[in-house]
């Protein structure tokens, strides 16, 4: 079982439609670059050990589904995500 982080370079995947990384032993913070992927429709990061807060600036205009449950995230949910 390997512990891993989400690299900030994920923000370079501008055509990414789905990111499903639940139950992968991920640690660290969710990189803010992830929240700039305007093509992303599905984001599943549940059941990891991600910590910290989500960025206030979110550009996930195509996002339809998201699950960040069962992590160690803190803070508030950005208002732009409230319409999901």
Secondary structure, DSSP 8 states (H G I E B T S, - for coil): ---B---GGGGG-TT--EEE-TTS-BEEE--GGGGG-TT--EEE--SSEEEE---S----TT--EEE--SSEE-S---GGGTT-
